[in-house]
Amino acid sequence: GDDRGDWELNLIGNGSYLKSLSNINGMKVFDFLQPIELIKEIPKMGCFILPSDKEQWGVVIHEFTGAGLPLILSDQIGSKNTFFVENFNGYSFKSKNVLSLVECFKKIINSTDSELMRLGENSNFLSNRITPETSANNLLSVLN
């Protein structure tokens, strides 16, 4: 189709298979980054993808919604219900289903800049569902 070729996929992590992907055109592989280093990369990003098979919570999602990025998330991420609404701030795919993930990639790549901005603004909006204050109050309500 009219796939825009101006997107690059950056893989961040320390999985053994990542090294085999480092010479593919349009793809960059980074070793695991400490949070402070990861934060420096955010302004260069257009979308955040968390393809985990299983993720009890996924605190990183709160950080990336707060940064105003559209999301592509696996359906196996616990915090998805808090920080993600399908078609509102991104797209989800069936865990371990490559074709499902590719469909999400295509939706993001074929979005206009204004659509991407809207997804990002919606992410930022959803990031405010949990703040240190609401977390503390939730904890206090459990203790009382």
N, C-alpha and C positions, 0 to 999 in steps of 0.2 A: 504493500500500500504506500501511503505517503509518509512512511516512518521518517521522523526527523533524525538525522545522523549526528546531531550536536550533543547527544547525551553520552556520558561516560559512566561505566559502572565501577565504583570503588568498593572493594571487598576488604573489610576490616576484621581481623580475628587471627587465631592461631591454629586453625584446623589443619591437619596434615595434608589434605587435598588442595589447599590454597596455593601452594608452590607450583603445582601443575597448571594453574590458571594464569600465572604471572606474565606469560608471553602472548596473550590473546589481545588482538587489536581492540581498542576501546574499553579496556578493562585494566584497572590498577589494583594491586594487592598490597595491603598494609598489614604489618604484624599487629597484634593486639595493642591498642592505644590506651594509655592511662586517660581517665576522664578529662584532665586538663588539656591534654593533647587533642582529644576528640572534639572538645569544644572549639578549638582553633579551626577545625575543619568545617564546622557548621556553615559559615558564610559561603563556602564554595559549593554547598549541596543544594539540590533542587527537590529532593525527596528522600525520605528515610525508609529503609526496608529492614524488617526483622523477620527472617524466614524460619524461626525456631520450630523444631518438632514439638518441643514441650517447654513452656516458660511459665512458671508458677505466677509470676507477676510481670516482670519486665520493667524495672524502674527507669530504664533508658528511654522508654516511650514518653514518660512525663517530660523528660529533658527536651526531646525533639519536638513534642507538641508545643512546649513553651517557647521554643525557638521559631515556631511558625512554619514547620515543614509539613507538606502532605505526607501521608503514610501508606506503605504497603505492608500489611501484616498477615502472618499466618493465623489460621483460625484456632491455634493452640496457645494463645498468649493470654494470661490471666487478666492483665490490666486493659485489655482490648475493650471490655465493657465500660470502662471508666473514661478512657481517652480517645475512643474511636467510634465513629458512626459511619457506616457504609455509605459511600457517595457524598458524604458531608465533608470529611477531611481526608479521604483516601479510599483505598480498596483492600479487601481481604481475599485470601486465596486458601484453598484446601491444602493443609500440610502435606508435604512430600509429593504434591501434584504439580509437576513442572509446567504443564500446559495452562493450568489455572494461574500460576505465577506469571507466565508469559503474557496472558491476557491483561493482568494488572499493569505490567510494564507498558504494554501498548496503550492502555488508557492514559497513563501518565505522559508518555512520549507524545501522544497525539493531542494532548490538552493544549489549549492556547495559554499564553502567558497570564491572561486575566483569570482563566479557570484555575490555573495553578496558584495564583495569588489568593483566590477565594478559598481553595482547599487549605492553604497555609494559614489564612486568617481564622478559619474554622478550627484548625488544630490548636492555634493559640487560645481561642475561646474555650475549647474543651480542657485545655491544660489547667484552667482556673478552677476546675471541679474539686481539685485537692490542693490545698495550700498547707504550709506548716501549721496554720491555725486550725484548719478543719481536721488535720491528722491528730493534733494534740487533743482537740475536743472529742474526737471519736474514741481515742485512747482513754480519756478521762471518763467518758460515759460508760465504757466497759468496766473500768475500775470501781465506779461508784455503785 
